[in-house]
């Protein structure tokens, strides 16, 4: 059984949870903008925001006592891998979908 997080960790949990959301969004935004606008100089900033996301997630997991149980460690690892790979997969899906030249034009009346 996992011990509940202490009340003293409330601010840490609140702040790092917000950072996970913000840095995850920033990573996806910088990744997409770098690819769409062909600005490769933004890609290191995207990965830097992922590093911040990674650190925030580990601090959140430690403050919420999630690292004491192997199941929760697996959830944290899956989330971090998903956040890292999802923008790449979505980008390739979008490029593959929109690159097809045999699309049927839609007639709007």
N, C-alpha and C positions, 0 to 999 in steps of 0.2 A: 504494500500500500504506500502511496506517495504522501508525504507530509504536506499539508497545505502551506502555501507561502506565508511568511510572517508579515504582519502588518507594517513592520519597518521596511520591507521591500516594496511596498505599494508604489512609491514614487518611481523607483527603478523599473518596476514592471510596466507602469503606465508610460514612462518616457521611452523605454526601449521598444515597447509595442508600437508606439507612434513612429519611432525611427524605422522599424521594420517596414511599415506601410509606406512611409515617405521615400525611403531609399530604394525600395522595390519599384515604386512608381518612377523614380528618377532614373534608375537603371534601364527600365523598359523604354522610357521616353528618350533618353540619350542614345540608346541602341538604335531605336527606330529612326530618330532624326539623323543620326550618322549615316545610316544606310539609305534613307530616302533622299537626302540632300547631297549625298556623296561627299561627306565631310569626315574623312577617316580620323582626323585629329580629335573628334569627340569620343571615339571608341575607348581610349584609355580612361576618360572621365566616366564613361559608363561602367567600366570594370572597377574603377575606384569606388563608385557608389555601391557596386556589388560587394566589395570588400567591407565597406561600412555596414551593409546589410548583414553580412556574415558575422561580423563582430557583434552587432546589435542582437542578432538572433542567439548567439552563444551567451551573451550577458542576460538576455531575457530568460533563456532556458535555465541558467544557473540560479537566477533570482526566484524563478517560479518552481524550483526544485524538480525540474524535468530531467536532469541529467543523472538522477539516481536510479532510474528504472530503464531497462534496455528497450522496452517498447516505445517510450517517449524519446529516447535517443534516436531510434529508427525514424520516428515521425519528424524530428528536427532535421536529420540528415536528408530524408526524402524531400522536405520542404526546401532546403538549401540547394539540392541538386535540381529540383524543379524550377526554382527561381533562376538558376544559372542557365538552364537549357531551354526553357520555354520561349524566350524571345528569339532564339536561333530557330527553333522549330516553327514558330508562327511566321517568321520572316520567310523561310523556305516554302512554307505552305502558301503564303500570299503570292510569292514570286511564281511558284509553279502554277497556281490557279490563274493568275492574270497573264501569264506568258503564252497561254494556249491561243493559237491563231484560228482555231476552227469554231469559235463561238458563233452562235446564231444571233443575228441582230434582232432586237426586240422592236416591234412596231408600236409606237404610242399613238393612240388616236384621241 
